[in-house]
Amino acid sequence: MNRNRRSKNRGAAKRVWDDRGSESVELAILLPVAMLVLAMLVVGARIALAGDRISGVAGIAAREASLARSAGAAELLATAAATEALTQRDLHCSDVLVLVDAAGFAGPPGAVGTVTVEVSCTVRFSDVGIEGLPGTRTLRDSATSPLDPARDVS
């Protein structure tokens, strides 16, 4: 009788310390976490690429503004150039703001002056990341360009 008890206890002890199935449980727990980390890496990369697309847009706008004959024309040219550059780079902005510092036009013709353009563009995370992702990100770029010294000589 003593022998029977011992074999029952051995079987119970073996069942308690048995590791079968633990890999499946670990995989079931870790797989969603790994997928979430991977998804966040993809979203981060897409946001970084969107930030890279706006790089240089202000430079294009500043060069266009520097060729204008007046401050008003510089603002119009800079805004049009920035909008066109953003469209060509396939960056869908919900809010585009182009600020032009055209104080250099106040100087006499032939004098050294500059024009500075700042471009900001607000993109939705759903446009650059995963569809349905909430939130927005404002991307910015700025550049300065020398004015055309012959801007008012006609």
DSSP file with accessible surface (Angstrom, degrees, kcal/mol):
  #  RESIDUE AA STRUCTURE BP1 BP2  ACC     N-H-->O    O-->H-N    N-H-->O    O-->H-N    TCO  KAPPA ALPHA  PHI   PSI    X-CA   Y-CA   Z-CA
    1    1 A M     >        0   0  177      0, 0.0     4,-1.5     0, 0.0     5,-0.2   0.000 360.0 360.0 360.0 -38.6    0.0    0.0    0.0
    2    2 A N  H  >  +     0   0  114      1,-0.2     4,-1.6     2,-0.2     0, 0.0   0.855 360.0  56.1 -61.4 -36.0    2.8    2.3    0.8
    3    3 A R  H  > S+     0   0  216      1,-0.2     4,-1.6     2,-0.2    -1,-0.2   0.870 102.8  54.5 -66.4 -38.9    4.2    1.7   -2.7
    4    4 A N  H  > S+     0   0  114      1,-0.2     4,-1.7     2,-0.2    -1,-0.2   0.893 106.4  51.6 -61.9 -42.5    0.9    2.8   -4.4
    5    5 A R  H  X S+     0   0  162     -4,-1.5     4,-2.2     1,-0.2    -1,-0.2   0.898 105.7  55.5 -61.6 -41.0    1.0    6.1   -2.6
    6    6 A R  H  X S+     0   0  146     -4,-1.6     4,-2.1     1,-0.2    -1,-0.2   0.920 107.1  47.8 -62.8 -43.4    4.4    6.8   -3.7
    7    7 A S  H  X S+     0   0   66     -4,-1.6     4,-1.9     1,-0.2    -1,-0.2   0.878 110.2  53.0 -69.3 -32.1    3.7    6.4   -7.4
    8    8 A K  H  X S+     0   0  156     -4,-1.7     4,-2.0     1,-0.2    -1,-0.2   0.923 109.9  48.5 -66.2 -41.9    0.6    8.6   -7.1
    9    9 A N  H  X S+     0   0  110     -4,-2.2     4,-2.4     1,-0.2    -2,-0.2   0.881 108.8  53.2 -66.0 -38.2    2.7   11.3   -5.5
   10   10 A R  H  X S+     0   0  173     -4,-2.1     4,-2.2     2,-0.2    -1,-0.2   0.920 109.1  49.1 -63.3 -42.1    5.4   11.0   -8.2
   11   11 A G  H  X S+     0   0   29     -4,-1.9     4,-2.0     2,-0.2    -2,-0.2   0.909 112.1  48.4 -64.3 -40.1    2.8   11.5  -11.0
   12   12 A A  H  X S+     0   0   41     -4,-2.0     4,-1.9     2,-0.2    -2,-0.2   0.919 111.6  49.5 -67.4 -40.7    1.3   14.5   -9.3
   13   13 A A  H  X S+     0   0   48     -4,-2.4     4,-1.7     1,-0.2    -1,-0.2   0.894 109.4  52.3 -66.0 -36.5    4.7   16.1   -8.8
   14   14 A K  H  < S+     0   0  159     -4,-2.2     4,-0.5     1,-0.2    -1,-0.2   0.910 109.3  49.4 -66.5 -39.2    5.6   15.5  -12.4
   15   15 A R  H >< S+     0   0  183     -4,-2.0     3,-0.5     1,-0.2    -1,-0.2   0.870 108.3  53.6 -68.3 -34.9    2.4   17.2  -13.5
   16   16 A V  H 3< S+     0   0  107     -4,-1.9    -1,-0.2     1,-0.2    -2,-0.2   0.917 115.7  37.9 -68.0 -39.7    3.0   20.2  -11.3
   17   17 A W  T 3< S+     0   0  205     -4,-1.7    -1,-0.2    -5,-0.2     2,-0.2   0.376  85.3 124.7 -96.3   8.0    6.5   20.9  -12.7
   18   18 A D    <   -     0   0   63     -3,-0.5    -3,-0.0    -4,-0.5    -4,-0.0  -0.484  44.4-162.5 -73.8 130.9    5.8   20.0  -16.3
   19   19 A D    >   +     0   0  117     -2,-0.2     3,-1.9     2,-0.1     4,-0.4   0.352  42.0 132.9 -96.0   5.5    6.7   22.8  -18.7
   20   20 A R  T 3  S+     0   0  203      1,-0.2    -2,-0.0     2,-0.1     0, 0.0  -0.346  74.0  16.7 -62.8 132.5    4.7   21.6  -21.7
   21   21 A G  T 3> S+     0   0   38     -2,-0.0     4,-1.6     1,-0.0    -1,-0.2   0.296  89.7 110.6  92.5 -10.1    2.7   24.4  -23.3
   22   22 A S  H <> S+     0   0   41     -3,-1.9     4,-2.5     1,-0.2     5,-0.2   0.860  74.1  57.3 -68.8 -31.0    4.6   27.3  -21.6
   23   23 A E  H  > S+     0   0  125     -4,-0.4     4,-2.5     1,-0.2    -1,-0.2   0.897 105.0  51.8 -64.5 -37.8    6.1   28.3  -25.0
   24   24 A S  H  > S+     0   0   85      2,-0.2     4,-2.4     1,-0.2    -1,-0.2   0.913 110.4  47.7 -65.2 -40.3    2.6   28.8  -26.4
   25   25 A V  H  X S+     0   0   88     -4,-1.6     4,-1.8     2,-0.2    -2,-0.2   0.926 112.0  49.7 -67.5 -42.1    1.6   31.0  -23.5
   26   26 A E  H  X S+     0   0  110     -4,-2.5     4,-2.9     1,-0.2     5,-0.3   0.916 112.1  48.3 -62.0 -42.2    4.7   33.1  -23.8
   27   27 A L  H  X S+     0   0  108     -4,-2.5     4,-2.5     1,-0.2    -1,-0.2   0.912 108.9  53.2 -65.1 -40.5    4.1   33.5  -27.6
   28   28 A A  H  < S+     0   0   68     -4,-2.4    -1,-0.2     1,-0.2    -2,-0.2   0.829 115.8  40.9 -65.2 -29.8    0.5   34.4  -27.0
   29   29 A I  H  X S+     0   0  110     -4,-1.8     4,-0.7    -5,-0.2    -2,-0.2   0.897 121.0  39.5 -83.4 -42.9    1.7   37.1  -24.5
   30   30 A L  H  X S+     0   0  107     -4,-2.9     4,-2.7    -5,-0.2     5,-0.2   0.772 100.4  70.9 -83.2 -26.3    4.7   38.5  -26.4
   31   31 A L  H  X S+     0   0   89     -4,-2.5     4,-2.6    -5,-0.3     5,-0.2   0.940  99.6  46.1 -61.6 -46.9    3.4   38.4  -30.0
   32   32 A P  H  > S+     0   0   78      0, 0.0     4,-2.2     0, 0.0    -1,-0.2   0.906 113.6  50.6 -63.3 -35.3    0.9   41.3  -29.6
   33   33 A V  H  X S+     0   0   82     -4,-0.7     4,-2.4     2,-0.2    -2,-0.2   0.933 111.2  47.8 -66.1 -43.7    3.6   43.3  -27.8
   34   34 A A  H  X S+     0   0   56     -4,-2.7     4,-2.4     1,-0.2    -1,-0.2   0.904 111.8  50.1 -63.7 -39.5    6.1   42.7  -30.6
   35   35 A M  H  X S+     0   0  119     -4,-2.6     4,-2.5    -5,-0.2    -1,-0.2   0.890 109.6  51.3 -66.9 -37.4    3.5   43.6  -33.3
   36   36 A L  H  X S+     0   0  110     -4,-2.2     4,-2.4    -5,-0.2    -2,-0.2   0.923 110.3  48.6 -65.3 -42.3    2.8   46.8  -31.4
   37   37 A V  H  X S+     0   0   83     -4,-2.4     4,-2.0     2,-0.2    -2,-0.2   0.928 112.2  49.1 -63.0 -43.1    6.5   47.7  -31.3
   38   38 A L  H  X S+     0   0  109     -4,-2.4     4,-2.1     1,-0.2    -2,-0.2   0.923 110.4  50.5 -62.9 -42.2    6.8   47.0  -35.0
   39   39 A A  H  X S+     0   0   33     -4,-2.5     4,-2.5     1,-0.2    -1,-0.2   0.907 109.4  50.9 -63.9 -39.5    3.8   49.1  -35.8
   40   40 A M  H  X S+     0   0  119     -4,-2.4     4,-2.6     1,-0.2    -1,-0.2   0.874 108.4  52.5 -67.6 -34.5    5.1   52.0  -33.8
   41   41 A L  H  X S+     0   0  117     -4,-2.0     4,-2.3     2,-0.2    -1,-0.2   0.911 110.0  48.5 -64.6 -41.4    8.5   51.8  -35.7
   42   42 A V  H  X S+     0   0   74     -4,-2.1     4,-2.4     2,-0.2    -2,-0.2   0.935 112.6  47.5 -65.1 -44.4    6.6   51.9  -39.0
   43   43 A V  H  X S+     0   0   12     -4,-2.5     4,-2.4     1,-0.2     5,-0.2   0.931 111.9  50.7 -63.5 -42.7    4.6   54.9  -37.9
   44   44 A G  H  X S+     0   0   39     -4,-2.6     4,-2.3     1,-0.2    -1,-0.2   0.904 110.5  49.3 -61.6 -40.3    7.7   56.7  -36.6
   45   45 A A  H  X S+     0   0   54     -4,-2.3     4,-2.3     2,-0.2    -1,-0.2   0.907 110.3  50.3 -66.2 -40.8    9.5   56.0  -39.9
   46   46 A R  H  X S+     0   0  112     -4,-2.4     4,-2.0     2,-0.2    -2,-0.2   0.895 110.7  49.4 -65.6 -36.9    6.6   57.4  -41.9
   47   47 A I  H  X S+     0   0   25     -4,-2.4     4,-2.3     2,-0.2    -2,-0.2   0.911 110.1  51.2 -67.7 -39.9    6.5   60.5  -39.8
   48   48 A A  H  X S+     0   0   66     -4,-2.3     4,-1.8     1,-0.2    -2,-0.2   0.904 109.4  50.5 -63.6 -39.1   10.3   61.0  -40.3
   49   49 A L  H  X S+     0   0  100     -4,-2.3     4,-1.7     2,-0.2    -1,-0.2   0.890 108.7  51.6 -65.8 -38.6    9.8   60.6  -44.0
   50   50 A A  H  X S+     0   0    3     -4,-2.0     4,-1.1     1,-0.2    -2,-0.2   0.905 109.1  51.1 -64.4 -38.8    7.0   63.3  -44.0
   51   51 A G  H  X S+     0   0   26     -4,-2.3     4,-0.6     1,-0.2     3,-0.2   0.857 108.4  52.4 -64.6 -33.6    9.4   65.6  -42.1
   52   52 A D  H  < S+     0   0  107     -4,-1.8     3,-0.5     1,-0.2    -1,-0.2   0.830 101.6  60.7 -70.8 -31.1   12.0   65.0  -44.7
   53   53 A R  H  < S+     0   0   99     -4,-1.7    -1,-0.2     1,-0.2    -2,-0.2   0.818 101.8  51.6 -66.7 -31.3    9.6   65.9  -47.5
   54   54 A I  H >X S+     0   0    4     -4,-1.1     3,-2.1    -3,-0.2     4,-0.5   0.713  84.4 108.6 -79.9 -15.8    9.1   69.4  -46.1
   55   55 A S  T 3< S+     0   0   65     -4,-0.6    86,-0.1    -3,-0.5    -3,-0.0  -0.385  86.2  16.5 -62.6 124.2   12.9   69.9  -46.0
   56   56 A G  T 3> S+     0   0   29     -2,-0.2     4,-1.9    86,-0.1    -1,-0.3   0.245  92.8 106.6  98.3 -13.7   13.8   72.4  -48.7
   57   57 A V  H <> S+     0   0    0     -3,-2.1     4,-2.3     1,-0.2     5,-0.2   0.928  82.0  48.5 -64.4 -42.6   10.3   73.7  -49.3
   58   58 A A  H  X S+     0   0    0     -4,-0.5     4,-2.9     1,-0.2    85,-0.2   0.864 107.8  56.2 -66.4 -32.6   11.1   77.0  -47.6
   59   59 A G  H  > S+     0   0   13      2,-0.2     4,-2.2     1,-0.2    -1,-0.2   0.912 107.8  47.6 -63.7 -42.1   14.3   77.3  -49.7
   60   60 A I  H  X S+     0   0   47     -4,-1.9     4,-2.0     2,-0.2    -2,-0.2   0.936 114.5  46.5 -62.6 -45.0   12.3   77.0  -52.9
   61   61 A A  H  X S+     0   0    0     -4,-2.3     4,-2.5     1,-0.2    -2,-0.2   0.900 111.3  51.6 -66.6 -38.5    9.9   79.6  -51.6
   62   62 A A  H  X S+     0   0    0     -4,-2.9     4,-2.1     2,-0.2    -1,-0.2   0.894 108.3  51.3 -67.0 -38.7   12.7   82.0  -50.4
   63   63 A R  H  X S+     0   0  140     -4,-2.2     4,-0.8     2,-0.2    -1,-0.2   0.920 112.0  46.8 -64.1 -41.8   14.4   81.8  -53.8
   64   64 A E  H >< S+     0   0   83     -4,-2.0     3,-0.8     1,-0.2     4,-0.3   0.921 112.5  49.8 -64.1 -42.7   11.2   82.7  -55.6
   65   65 A A  H >< S+     0   0    0     -4,-2.5     3,-1.3     1,-0.2    -1,-0.2   0.849 103.4  60.4 -65.8 -33.0   10.5   85.5  -53.1
   66   66 A S  H 3< S+     0   0   10     -4,-2.1    82,-1.9     1,-0.3    -1,-0.2   0.730 100.5  55.7 -69.5 -18.6   14.0   87.0  -53.6
   67   67 A L  T << S+     0   0  107     -3,-0.8    -1,-0.3    -4,-0.8    -2,-0.2   0.522  86.6 107.2 -88.8  -5.6   13.3   87.5  -57.3
   68   68 A A    <   -     0   0    4     -3,-1.3    80,-0.2    -4,-0.3     3,-0.1  -0.244  68.3-137.5 -72.3 161.7   10.2   89.6  -56.7
   69   69 A R  S    S+     0   0  130      1,-0.1     2,-0.3    83,-0.1    -1,-0.1   0.626  82.5  22.0 -92.8 -18.1   10.2   93.4  -57.3
   70   70 A S  S  > S-     0   0   58      1,-0.1     4,-2.0    36,-0.0     5,-0.1  -0.942  79.8-107.3-145.4 167.8    8.2   94.2  -54.1
   71   71 A A  H  > S+     0   0   35     -2,-0.3     4,-2.0     2,-0.2     5,-0.2   0.893 118.2  51.2 -65.2 -40.3    7.4   92.9  -50.6
   72   72 A G  H  > S+     0   0   44      1,-0.2     4,-1.9     2,-0.2    -1,-0.2   0.920 111.3  47.0 -63.8 -43.5    3.8   92.1  -51.6
   73   73 A A  H  > S+     0   0   33      1,-0.2     4,-2.8     2,-0.2     5,-0.2   0.867 108.6  56.9 -66.3 -34.0    4.8   90.2  -54.7
   74   74 A A  H  X S+     0   0    0     -4,-2.0     4,-2.6     2,-0.2     5,-0.2   0.910 106.3  49.2 -63.4 -41.4    7.4   88.3  -52.6
   75   75 A E  H  X S+     0   0   99     -4,-2.0     4,-2.3     2,-0.2     5,-0.2   0.926 112.9  46.9 -64.3 -42.9    4.7   87.1  -50.3
   76   76 A L  H  X S+     0   0  133     -4,-1.9     4,-2.3     2,-0.2    -2,-0.2   0.932 114.7  46.2 -65.0 -44.6    2.5   86.0  -53.2
   77   77 A L  H  X S+     0   0   67     -4,-2.8     4,-2.6     2,-0.2     5,-0.2   0.906 113.0  49.7 -65.4 -40.5    5.4   84.2  -55.0
   78   78 A A  H  X S+     0   0    0     -4,-2.6     4,-2.5    -5,-0.2     5,-0.2   0.922 111.8  47.9 -65.6 -42.5    6.6   82.5  -51.8
   79   79 A T  H  X S+     0   0   60     -4,-2.3     4,-2.4    -5,-0.2     5,-0.2   0.932 114.1  46.3 -64.8 -44.5    3.1   81.2  -50.9
   80   80 A A  H  X S+     0   0   57     -4,-2.3     4,-2.4    -5,-0.2    -2,-0.2   0.922 114.1  48.1 -64.7 -42.5    2.5   79.9  -54.4
   81   81 A A  H  X S+     0   0   11     -4,-2.6     4,-2.5    -5,-0.2    -2,-0.2   0.907 112.6  48.2 -66.5 -40.6    6.0   78.2  -54.6
   82   82 A A  H  X S+     0   0    0     -4,-2.5     4,-2.4    -5,-0.2     5,-0.2   0.930 112.5  48.3 -66.4 -43.3    5.6   76.6  -51.2
   83   83 A T  H  X S+     0   0   63     -4,-2.4     4,-2.0    -5,-0.2    -2,-0.2   0.922 113.6  47.1 -62.9 -43.6    2.1   75.3  -51.9
   84   84 A E  H  X S+     0   0  115     -4,-2.4     4,-2.6    -5,-0.2    -1,-0.2   0.910 111.5  50.8 -65.2 -41.7    3.3   73.9  -55.3
   85   85 A A  H  X S+     0   0    3     -4,-2.5     4,-1.7     2,-0.2    -2,-0.2   0.898 110.0  49.6 -64.6 -40.0    6.4   72.3  -53.7
   86   86 A L  H  <>S+     0   0    5     -4,-2.4     5,-2.4     2,-0.2    -1,-0.2   0.900 111.9  49.1 -65.1 -38.6    4.3   70.6  -51.0
   87   87 A T  H ><5S+     0   0  103     -4,-2.0     3,-1.5     1,-0.2    -2,-0.2   0.920 110.1  50.5 -66.3 -43.3    1.9   69.3  -53.7
   88   88 A Q  H 3<5S+     0   0  142     -4,-2.6    -1,-0.2     1,-0.3    -2,-0.2   0.826 108.6  52.4 -64.4 -30.5    4.8   67.9  -55.8
   89   89 A R  T 3<5S-     0   0   82     -4,-1.7    -1,-0.3    -5,-0.2    -2,-0.2   0.350 113.0-121.0 -87.8   6.1    6.2   66.2  -52.8
   90   90 A D  T < 5 +     0   0   91     -3,-1.5     2,-0.7     1,-0.2    -3,-0.2   0.876  59.8 150.8  58.3  42.1    2.9   64.5  -52.1
   91   91 A L      < -     0   0   10     -5,-2.4     2,-1.0    -6,-0.1    -1,-0.2  -0.922  35.6-152.7-107.0 110.0    2.6   66.0  -48.6
   92   92 A H        -     0   0  115     -2,-0.7    32,-0.4    -3,-0.1     2,-0.4  -0.740  17.1-172.2 -89.6 102.8   -1.1   66.5  -47.8
   93   93 A a        -     0   0   34     -2,-1.0    30,-0.2     1,-0.1     3,-0.2  -0.788  23.5-162.4 -98.9 136.3   -1.3   69.4  -45.3
   94   94 A S  S    S+     0   0   68     28,-3.2     2,-0.3    -2,-0.4    29,-0.1   0.711  88.7  23.2 -84.9 -21.6   -4.5   70.3  -43.6
   95   95 A D  E     -A  122   0A  96     27,-0.9    27,-2.0     2,-0.0     2,-0.5  -0.906  69.0-172.4-147.7 114.6   -3.1   73.7  -42.7
   96   96 A V  E     -A  121   0A  54     -2,-0.3     2,-0.5    25,-0.2    25,-0.2  -0.931   4.3-175.0-109.8 129.0   -0.3   75.5  -44.6
   97   97 A L  E     -A  120   0A  83     23,-2.8    23,-2.5    -2,-0.5     2,-0.5  -0.989   3.6-172.6-126.3 123.7    1.2   78.7  -43.2
   98   98 A V  E     -A  119   0A  23     -2,-0.5     2,-0.5    21,-0.2    21,-0.2  -0.968   4.1-169.7-118.6 114.8    3.8   80.7  -45.1
   99   99 A L  E     -A  118   0A  90     19,-3.0    19,-2.7    -2,-0.5     2,-0.5  -0.923   3.7-165.5-106.6 128.2    5.4   83.6  -43.3
  100  100 A V  E     -A  117   0A  25     -2,-0.5     2,-0.9    17,-0.2    17,-0.2  -0.957  12.3-159.2-118.2 123.4    7.6   85.9  -45.3
  101  101 A D  E     +A  116   0A  94     15,-3.3    15,-1.7    -2,-0.5     3,-0.3  -0.856  21.9 166.7 -98.4  98.0    9.9   88.5  -43.7
  102  102 A A    >   +     0   0   15     -2,-0.9     3,-1.7    13,-0.2     4,-0.2  -0.045  30.3 124.2-105.3  32.9   10.4   90.9  -46.6
  103  103 A A  G >   +     0   0   67      1,-0.3     3,-1.7     2,-0.2     4,-0.3   0.777  63.1  71.9 -64.9 -24.2   12.0   93.7  -44.6
  104  104 A G  G >  S+     0   0   19     10,-0.8     3,-1.0    -3,-0.3    -1,-0.3   0.735  84.3  68.0 -64.1 -21.0   14.9   93.7  -47.0
  105  105 A F  G <  S+     0   0   26     -3,-1.7    -1,-0.3     1,-0.2    -2,-0.2   0.666  84.5  72.2 -72.9 -14.4   12.7   95.2  -49.6
  106  106 A A  G <  S+     0   0   97     -3,-1.7    -1,-0.2    -4,-0.2    -2,-0.2   0.742  83.3  86.5 -72.7 -21.1   12.6   98.5  -47.6
  107  107 A G  S <  S-     0   0   31     -3,-1.0     3,-0.1    -4,-0.3     6,-0.1  -0.232  94.4 -85.1 -74.7 167.0   16.2   99.2  -48.5
  108  108 A P    >   -     0   0   91      0, 0.0     3,-2.0     0, 0.0    -1,-0.1  -0.323  56.7 -85.0 -69.8 154.7   17.3  101.1  -51.7
  109  109 A P  T 3  S+     0   0   67      0, 0.0    41,-0.1     0, 0.0     3,-0.1  -0.312 117.0  27.1 -58.8 140.9   17.7   99.1  -54.9
  110  110 A G  T 3  S+     0   0   48     39,-0.8     2,-0.1     1,-0.3    40,-0.1   0.215  93.5 122.3  90.4 -15.8   21.1   97.6  -55.2
  111  111 A A  S <  S-     0   0   36     -3,-2.0    -1,-0.3    38,-0.1     2,-0.3  -0.469  74.2 -98.8 -77.8 152.5   21.6   97.4  -51.4
  112  112 A V        +     0   0  149     -2,-0.1     2,-0.3    -3,-0.1    -1,-0.1  -0.534  59.2 151.3 -72.1 130.5   22.2   94.0  -49.8
  113  113 A G        -     0   0   13     -2,-0.3    34,-3.0    34,-0.2     2,-0.3  -0.972  28.3-146.1-153.1 165.0   19.1   92.5  -48.3
  114  114 A T  E     - B   0 146A  70     -2,-0.3   -10,-0.8    32,-0.3     2,-0.4  -0.924   4.9-147.3-133.9 160.8   17.5   89.2  -47.6
  115  115 A V  E     - B   0 145A   0     30,-2.5    30,-2.6    -2,-0.3     2,-0.4  -0.994  15.0-157.6-127.0 133.5   14.1   87.6  -47.5
  116  116 A T  E     -AB 101 144A  31    -15,-1.7   -15,-3.3    -2,-0.4     2,-0.4  -0.950   5.7-167.1-115.3 134.1   13.3   84.9  -45.0
  117  117 A V  E     -AB 100 143A   0     26,-2.8    26,-2.2    -2,-0.4     2,-0.5  -0.978   4.2-168.6-123.2 131.2   10.5   82.4  -45.5
  118  118 A E  E     -AB  99 142A 105    -19,-2.7   -19,-3.0    -2,-0.4     2,-0.5  -0.987   7.4-168.3-117.6 128.2    9.1   80.1  -42.8
  119  119 A V  E     -AB  98 141A   3     22,-3.3    22,-2.3    -2,-0.5     2,-0.4  -0.962   5.3-178.0-118.2 129.2    6.8   77.3  -43.9
  120  120 A S  E     -AB  97 140A  20    -23,-2.5   -23,-2.8    -2,-0.5     2,-0.4  -0.988   1.8-174.4-126.5 141.8    4.7   75.2  -41.5
  121  121 A a  E     -AB  96 139A   0     18,-2.7    18,-3.3    -2,-0.4     2,-0.6  -0.997  14.2-148.3-138.2 124.9    2.5   72.3  -42.5
  122  122 A T  E     -AB  95 138A  20    -27,-2.0   -28,-3.2    -2,-0.4   -27,-0.9  -0.869  20.4-175.9 -98.8 121.2    0.1   70.4  -40.3
  123  123 A V  E     - B   0 137A   2     14,-2.9    14,-2.7    -2,-0.6     2,-0.3  -0.889  23.8-122.6-115.6 147.4   -0.4   66.7  -41.3
  124  124 A R  E >>  - B   0 136A 115    -32,-0.4     3,-1.3    -2,-0.4     4,-1.2  -0.652  17.5-129.4 -84.8 143.1   -2.7   64.2  -39.7
  125  125 A F  H 3> S+     0   0   44     10,-2.3     4,-2.9    -2,-0.3    -1,-0.1   0.827 109.4  63.4 -60.5 -28.8   -1.1   61.0  -38.4
  126  126 A S  H 34 S+     0   0   20      7,-0.6    -1,-0.3     9,-0.5    10,-0.1   0.790 102.1  50.7 -68.8 -22.9   -3.6   59.0  -40.4
  127  127 A D  H <4 S+     0   0   53     -3,-1.3    -1,-0.2     1,-0.1    -2,-0.2   0.829 124.5  25.5 -79.7 -34.4   -2.1   60.5  -43.6
  128  128 A V  H  < S+     0   0   11     -4,-1.2    -2,-0.2     2,-0.1    -3,-0.2   0.604 131.7  26.5-105.6 -15.5    1.5   59.6  -42.7
  129  129 A G  S  < S-     0   0    8     -4,-2.9     2,-0.4    -5,-0.2    -3,-0.1   0.295 114.1 -23.6-112.4-118.5    1.0   56.6  -40.4
  130  130 A I  S >  S-     0   0   84     -5,-0.1     3,-2.2     1,-0.1    -1,-0.2  -0.834  72.6 -97.6-106.5 138.2   -1.8   54.1  -40.2
  131  131 A E  T 3  S+     0   0  162     -2,-0.4    -4,-0.1     1,-0.3    -5,-0.1  -0.270 110.9  21.2 -54.5 130.1   -5.3   54.9  -41.4
  132  132 A G  T 3  S+     0   0   65      1,-0.3    -1,-0.3    -3,-0.0    -6,-0.1   0.397  84.0 143.0  91.7  -2.2   -7.5   56.0  -38.5
  133  133 A L    <   -     0   0   57     -3,-2.2    -7,-0.6    -8,-0.1    -1,-0.3  -0.562  46.4-132.4 -73.3 125.7   -4.6   57.0  -36.2
  134  134 A P        +     0   0  108      0, 0.0     2,-0.1     0, 0.0    -1,-0.1  -0.389  57.4  51.5 -79.7 157.6   -5.6   60.1  -34.3
  135  135 A G        -     0   0   43     -2,-0.1   -10,-2.3   -10,-0.1    -9,-0.5  -0.260  61.6-116.1 109.6 165.7   -3.5   63.2  -33.9
  136  136 A T  E     -B  124   0A  82    -12,-0.3     2,-0.4   -11,-0.1   -12,-0.2  -0.911  10.8-151.8-134.9 165.3   -1.6   65.8  -36.0
  137  137 A R  E     -B  123   0A 124    -14,-2.7   -14,-2.9    -2,-0.3     2,-0.6  -0.997  11.7-142.5-140.3 132.6    2.0   66.9  -36.4
  138  138 A T  E     -B  122   0A  49     -2,-0.4     2,-0.4   -16,-0.2   -16,-0.2  -0.873  16.5-161.6 -99.7 121.3    3.2   70.3  -37.5
  139  139 A L  E     -B  121   0A  12    -18,-3.3   -18,-2.7    -2,-0.6     2,-0.3  -0.825   9.6-166.3-101.7 140.7    6.3   70.2  -39.7
  140  140 A R  E     +B  120   0A 182     -2,-0.4     2,-0.3   -20,-0.2   -20,-0.2  -0.950  14.9 171.8-131.9 150.6    8.4   73.3  -40.1
  141  141 A D  E     -B  119   0A  37    -22,-2.3   -22,-3.3    -2,-0.3     2,-0.3  -0.982   7.0-174.1-151.0 146.1   11.1   74.6  -42.5
  142  142 A S  E     +B  118   0A  74     -2,-0.3     2,-0.3   -24,-0.2   -24,-0.2  -0.988   4.8 173.0-142.8 153.1   12.7   78.0  -42.9
  143  143 A A  E     -B  117   0A  24    -26,-2.2   -26,-2.8    -2,-0.3     2,-0.4  -0.989  18.8-144.5-156.0 154.6   15.2   79.5  -45.2
  144  144 A T  E     -B  116   0A  86     -2,-0.3   -28,-0.2   -28,-0.2   -81,-0.1  -0.973  16.4-175.6-124.3 139.2   16.8   82.9  -46.1
  145  145 A S  E     -B  115   0A  15    -30,-2.6   -30,-2.5    -2,-0.4     2,-0.1  -0.989  28.7-111.4-134.4 142.2   17.8   84.0  -49.5
  146  146 A P  E     -B  114   0A  91      0, 0.0   -32,-0.3     0, 0.0     2,-0.1  -0.441  38.7-111.0 -71.0 146.7   19.6   87.2  -50.7
  147  147 A L        -     0   0   12    -34,-3.0   -34,-0.2     1,-0.1   -80,-0.1  -0.425  33.2 -99.2 -75.4 151.9   17.5   89.7  -52.6
  148  148 A D    >   -     0   0   57    -82,-1.9     3,-1.6   -80,-0.2   -38,-0.3  -0.571  29.0-146.2 -67.9 119.4   18.1   90.3  -56.3
  149  149 A P  T 3  S+     0   0   77      0, 0.0   -39,-0.8     0, 0.0     3,-0.4   0.793  97.9  51.2 -64.4 -22.0   20.2   93.5  -56.3
  150  150 A A  T >  S+     0   0   48      1,-0.2     3,-0.7   -41,-0.1    -2,-0.1   0.068  74.5 121.5 -99.8  26.6   18.6   94.6  -59.6
  151  151 A R  T <  S+     0   0    7     -3,-1.6    -1,-0.2     1,-0.2    -3,-0.0   0.760  82.5  27.6 -64.7 -29.0   15.1   94.1  -58.3
  152  152 A D  T 3  S+     0   0   97     -3,-0.4     2,-0.8    -4,-0.1    -1,-0.2   0.327  92.6 104.5-117.0   5.3   13.9   97.7  -58.8
  153  153 A V    <         0   0   99     -3,-0.7    -3,-0.0    -4,-0.0   -43,-0.0  -0.808 360.0 360.0 -90.3 112.5   16.1   98.7  -61.7
  154  154 A S              0   0  142     -2,-0.8    -3,-0.0     0, 0.0    -2,-0.0  -0.903 360.0 360.0-119.8 360.0   13.9   98.7  -64.8
